[in-house]
Amino acid sequence: MTSETGYFIDWNGNARSVQDAGGNFTVEVDMPSKYVALYSKGGTLMHEATFYRTLEDIAKKGITAELVPGSHPWGMRNEW
């Protein structure tokens, strides 16, 4: 788990907290590049995203995204 506080957009267009990404992923944040990497338990890179400090920063980029908790499933609804 990362010590940073902020958000990223998942592959379904939802906003997720880097502190509670869900999916049993390990989250790494590189602050200088504003980069988020999510890894499986086996170390496979599963998702890359841009780091946003606040939800307002996401909105400033013109992105409309619902904030979902880590308990919200990853993948499309028909895959649950």
N, C-alpha and C positions, 0 to 999 in steps of 0.2 A: 504494500500500500504506500502511496505517496504521502508526503507531509504537506504538499501544496493544497490549497483550497481553490476550486474553480470548476469549470464545466467544459464539456466537449459535446459534439453532435455524433450520435451513433449512426449506424448504417441504415436505420429506418427514419432518420430525421428527427429523433427525439433528443432533447438535452439531457445529459446525465452528469452527475457530480463525479469528479475524480476521486472523491472519498468513498463513494458508494456506487461503483459502476455496475455491479452485479455480474452475472454470468460466470462467477468463479474466476474472473480475469485478474491478473496482476497488472497494475497501472503504473506506468513510468511517465513522468512529466519532465521535459527539458524546457526550462523557463526562457533561456535566451532565444530559442527558436520558436517558442510557443507551440510545442509539439507534444502530443499525447500518444503513447503506444500502449496497447493492451495485449498481453500475452496469456496463452493458455497455461494450465498447470505444467505441461510438458515443455514450455518455453517457446512455443510457436507464436509468431507475430500474427494476431488475429484481426487487429483494427488499428488504423492510424487516423489521427484527427488533429484539428487545431485546438489549442488551449485558449479558453476565454476566462478571464478573471471573474467576471460577473455575468448574470443573465442579461443585464443591460448592454454589455459589450456584444453579446450575440445579436440582440435586437438592432444595435447600431449598424451591424453588417447587413441588415435587411433579411435576417434569418428568423423565421417564425417557427419555434419549436416548443413542444410541450416538455416540461421538466418531469421526468419519470424517476421513481425510486429504483434502487438496485434490485428489488424484488420483481420489477417489471421484466418479462421475458425478452431476450434478444431474439431477433428473427422476425419474420412476417407472421401476422396473425394466423394464417392458414398452416403455419409450421408448428404451432404450439400443441 
